[in-house]
Amino acid sequence: MSPEAAAALRKPRRRHLAQRLAQGLLRAMDQAQASESLAAGDGWLQGLDPRSKLIGALALIVSVVLTHSLAVVVGLFALALLLAWRSQLLAAGVCQRLWLSVLLFSGTIALPALVLVPGRALWQLPLPGWAVSEQGLRSAALLIARAETSSTLALLLIVSTPWTHVLKAMRCLGAPLVLVAILGMTHRYLFVLAQTAAQLFEARRSRIVAPMNGAQQRALATSAAGVVLSKAFWLSNEVHLAMISRGYRGEVRLLDDFHAHARDWLALLGALSVPLLILWGER
């Protein structure tokens, strides 16, 4: 055996690009399946009418945007945590994954405000000598808190409600029919195409007899993307014809009917009162 071959055998085998993509697609589908099972649970939010949840979530998100007080935003975040706990969503870990990604994104945007916003200097960075201002720190904290709270409230709505019920609630509240139809079809067939791509990568991986180099891995990923794109065009036409033949005329229809109860009205009243109180308090 040549020294090069022996060194290749001793080197730890890394997962190639196709394997990483296939595993990532399968992991995304597993998370979507877990979200559907959470929406069918018996938590507090799961028992509310989807229309009241949609209006209430929008009202609370508007409240987060309207207020300029960090304490109020933190209070709304605490309310979101309470709702997630009562709805058995904290134990599932969906909120923790969201918080980390939102923190990384919003923190990158808010970081320059520490030194760009003028104000009373708290300390200086050692190497560049830039002064971190108190007002800049407060602005960055407010931006991150707003992003975390708004995304948490939106996630609670999506995770605690089946997607078809969210679409029907949007339609009941006057959302355009085209928007509702596009959202519904996009959500459904994203997973169909993701499953197709995962099967393509898995089939190709099962036929590999030798490790591929970087160029071959990139060629495989590019060809798979082209196949999935062509399949998407073909599938959209076939699905449209199948829906038309079954009587679809653009309206979203479900077997489940919405019924508002007393606690739905109380929850909606409480959510709508929050932005009104913020407007009254910050006049």
Contacts in CASP RR format, 6 or more apart in sequence:
PFRMAT RR
TARGET T0000
AUTHOR 0000-0000-0000
METHOD contacts of the structure
MODEL  1
MSPEAAAALRKPRRRHLAQRLAQGLLRAMDQAQASESLAAGDGWLQGLDP
RSKLIGALALIVSVVLTHSLAVVVGLFALALLLAWRSQLLAAGVCQRLWL
SVLLFSGTIALPALVLVPGRALWQLPLPGWAVSEQGLRSAALLIARAETS
STLALLLIVSTPWTHVLKAMRCLGAPLVLVAILGMTHRYLFVLAQTAAQL
FEARRSRIVAPMNGAQQRALATSAAGVVLSKAFWLSNEVHLAMISRGYRG
EVRLLDDFHAHARDWLALLGALSVPLLILWGER
13 211 0 8 1.000
15 23 0 8 1.000
16 211 0 8 1.000
16 212 0 8 1.000
16 217 0 8 1.000
17 214 0 8 1.000
17 217 0 8 1.000
17 218 0 8 1.000
17 220 0 8 1.000
17 221 0 8 1.000
18 201 0 8 1.000
18 204 0 8 1.000
18 205 0 8 1.000
18 212 0 8 1.000
18 217 0 8 1.000
18 220 0 8 1.000
18 221 0 8 1.000
18 224 0 8 1.000
19 201 0 8 1.000
19 205 0 8 1.000
21 197 0 8 1.000
21 198 0 8 1.000
21 201 0 8 1.000
21 221 0 8 1.000
21 224 0 8 1.000
22 197 0 8 1.000
22 198 0 8 1.000
22 201 0 8 1.000
22 202 0 8 1.000
22 205 0 8 1.000
25 194 0 8 1.000
25 195 0 8 1.000
25 197 0 8 1.000
25 198 0 8 1.000
25 201 0 8 1.000
26 198 0 8 1.000
28 194 0 8 1.000
29 191 0 8 1.000
29 194 0 8 1.000
29 195 0 8 1.000
29 198 0 8 1.000
31 94 0 8 1.000
32 191 0 8 1.000
34 92 0 8 1.000
34 94 0 8 1.000
35 94 0 8 1.000
35 158 0 8 1.000
35 159 0 8 1.000
36 162 0 8 1.000
38 46 0 8 1.000
38 88 0 8 1.000
38 89 0 8 1.000
38 92 0 8 1.000
38 94 0 8 1.000
38 159 0 8 1.000
38 160 0 8 1.000
39 46 0 8 1.000
39 159 0 8 1.000
39 160 0 8 1.000
39 161 0 8 1.000
39 162 0 8 1.000
40 46 0 8 1.000
40 162 0 8 1.000
41 88 0 8 1.000
42 88 0 8 1.000
43 86 0 8 1.000
43 87 0 8 1.000
43 88 0 8 1.000
43 160 0 8 1.000
44 83 0 8 1.000
44 86 0 8 1.000
44 87 0 8 1.000
45 53 0 8 1.000
45 83 0 8 1.000
45 86 0 8 1.000
45 87 0 8 1.000
45 89 0 8 1.000
45 156 0 8 1.000
45 160 0 8 1.000
45 161 0 8 1.000
46 87 0 8 1.000
46 160 0 8 1.000
46 161 0 8 1.000
48 160 0 8 1.000
48 263 0 8 1.000
48 264 0 8 1.000
48 267 0 8 1.000
49 258 0 8 1.000
49 259 0 8 1.000
49 260 0 8 1.000
49 261 0 8 1.000
49 264 0 8 1.000
50 161 0 8 1.000
50 165 0 8 1.000
50 166 0 8 1.000
50 168 0 8 1.000
50 169 0 8 1.000
50 258 0 8 1.000
51 169 0 8 1.000
51 172 0 8 1.000
51 173 0 8 1.000
51 258 0 8 1.000
51 260 0 8 1.000
52 260 0 8 1.000
52 264 0 8 1.000
52 265 0 8 1.000
52 267 0 8 1.000
52 268 0 8 1.000
53 157 0 8 1.000
53 160 0 8 1.000
53 161 0 8 1.000
53 169 0 8 1.000
53 267 0 8 1.000
54 157 0 8 1.000
54 166 0 8 1.000
54 169 0 8 1.000
54 170 0 8 1.000
54 173 0 8 1.000
55 173 0 8 1.000
55 268 0 8 1.000
55 271 0 8 1.000
55 272 0 8 1.000
56 267 0 8 1.000
56 268 0 8 1.000
56 271 0 8 1.000
56 272 0 8 1.000
57 153 0 8 1.000
57 154 0 8 1.000
57 156 0 8 1.000
57 157 0 8 1.000
57 271 0 8 1.000
59 271 0 8 1.000
59 272 0 8 1.000
59 274 0 8 1.000
59 275 0 8 1.000
60 76 0 8 1.000
60 79 0 8 1.000
60 80 0 8 1.000
60 153 0 8 1.000
60 271 0 8 1.000
60 274 0 8 1.000
60 275 0 8 1.000
61 150 0 8 1.000
61 153 0 8 1.000
61 154 0 8 1.000
62 275 0 8 1.000
63 72 0 8 1.000
63 76 0 8 1.000
63 274 0 8 1.000
63 275 0 8 1.000
63 278 0 8 1.000
64 73 0 8 1.000
64 76 0 8 1.000
64 146 0 8 1.000
64 149 0 8 1.000
64 150 0 8 1.000
64 153 0 8 1.000
65 146 0 8 1.000
65 150 0 8 1.000
66 275 0 8 1.000
66 278 0 8 1.000
66 279 0 8 1.000
66 282 0 8 1.000
67 73 0 8 1.000
67 278 0 8 1.000
67 282 0 8 1.000
68 142 0 8 1.000
68 282 0 8 1.000
69 282 0 8 1.000
70 138 0 8 1.000
70 141 0 8 1.000
70 142 0 8 1.000
70 145 0 8 1.000
72 278 0 8 1.000
73 142 0 8 1.000
73 145 0 8 1.000
73 146 0 8 1.000
73 149 0 8 1.000
74 145 0 8 1.000
76 149 0 8 1.000
76 153 0 8 1.000
76 274 0 8 1.000
77 145 0 8 1.000
77 148 0 8 1.000
77 149 0 8 1.000
77 152 0 8 1.000
80 149 0 8 1.000
80 152 0 8 1.000
80 153 0 8 1.000
80 156 0 8 1.000
81 90 0 8 1.000
81 152 0 8 1.000
83 156 0 8 1.000
84 90 0 8 1.000
84 95 0 8 1.000
84 152 0 8 1.000
84 156 0 8 1.000
87 156 0 8 1.000
87 160 0 8 1.000
89 95 0 8 1.000
89 156 0 8 1.000
89 159 0 8 1.000
89 160 0 8 1.000
94 155 0 8 1.000
94 159 0 8 1.000
95 152 0 8 1.000
95 155 0 8 1.000
98 151 0 8 1.000
98 152 0 8 1.000
98 155 0 8 1.000
99 148 0 8 1.000
99 152 0 8 1.000
102 147 0 8 1.000
102 148 0 8 1.000
102 151 0 8 1.000
103 144 0 8 1.000
103 148 0 8 1.000
105 147 0 8 1.000
106 143 0 8 1.000
106 144 0 8 1.000
106 147 0 8 1.000
106 148 0 8 1.000
107 140 0 8 1.000
107 143 0 8 1.000
107 144 0 8 1.000
109 143 0 8 1.000
110 139 0 8 1.000
110 140 0 8 1.000
110 141 0 8 1.000
110 143 0 8 1.000
110 144 0 8 1.000
111 140 0 8 1.000
113 136 0 8 1.000
113 139 0 8 1.000
113 140 0 8 1.000
113 143 0 8 1.000
114 132 0 8 1.000
114 133 0 8 1.000
114 136 0 8 1.000
114 137 0 8 1.000
114 140 0 8 1.000
115 125 0 8 1.000
115 130 0 8 1.000
115 131 0 8 1.000
115 132 0 8 1.000
115 133 0 8 1.000
115 136 0 8 1.000
116 136 0 8 1.000
117 133 0 8 1.000
117 135 0 8 1.000
117 136 0 8 1.000
117 139 0 8 1.000
118 133 0 8 1.000
118 135 0 8 1.000
119 133 0 8 1.000
119 134 0 8 1.000
119 135 0 8 1.000
119 136 0 8 1.000
120 133 0 8 1.000
120 134 0 8 1.000
120 135 0 8 1.000
121 131 0 8 1.000
121 132 0 8 1.000
121 133 0 8 1.000
121 134 0 8 1.000
122 131 0 8 1.000
122 132 0 8 1.000
122 133 0 8 1.000
122 134 0 8 1.000
122 137 0 8 1.000
123 131 0 8 1.000
123 132 0 8 1.000
124 130 0 8 1.000
124 131 0 8 1.000
124 132 0 8 1.000
125 131 0 8 1.000
125 132 0 8 1.000
157 166 0 8 1.000
158 166 0 8 1.000
161 169 0 8 1.000
163 184 0 8 1.000
163 187 0 8 1.000
164 184 0 8 1.000
164 252 0 8 1.000
164 254 0 8 1.000
165 254 0 8 1.000
165 256 0 8 1.000
165 258 0 8 1.000
167 180 0 8 1.000
167 183 0 8 1.000
167 184 0 8 1.000
167 252 0 8 1.000
168 252 0 8 1.000
168 254 0 8 1.000
168 258 0 8 1.000
169 258 0 8 1.000
170 179 0 8 1.000
170 180 0 8 1.000
170 183 0 8 1.000
171 177 0 8 1.000
171 180 0 8 1.000
171 251 0 8 1.000
171 252 0 8 1.000
172 258 0 8 1.000
177 250 0 8 1.000
177 251 0 8 1.000
177 252 0 8 1.000
180 252 0 8 1.000
181 250 0 8 1.000
181 252 0 8 1.000
184 252 0 8 1.000
185 239 0 8 1.000
189 232 0 8 1.000
189 235 0 8 1.000
189 236 0 8 1.000
189 239 0 8 1.000
192 235 0 8 1.000
193 228 0 8 1.000
193 231 0 8 1.000
193 232 0 8 1.000
193 235 0 8 1.000
196 228 0 8 1.000
196 231 0 8 1.000
197 224 0 8 1.000
197 225 0 8 1.000
197 228 0 8 1.000
200 224 0 8 1.000
200 227 0 8 1.000
200 228 0 8 1.000
201 220 0 8 1.000
201 224 0 8 1.000
204 220 0 8 1.000
204 224 0 8 1.000
212 220 0 8 1.000
END
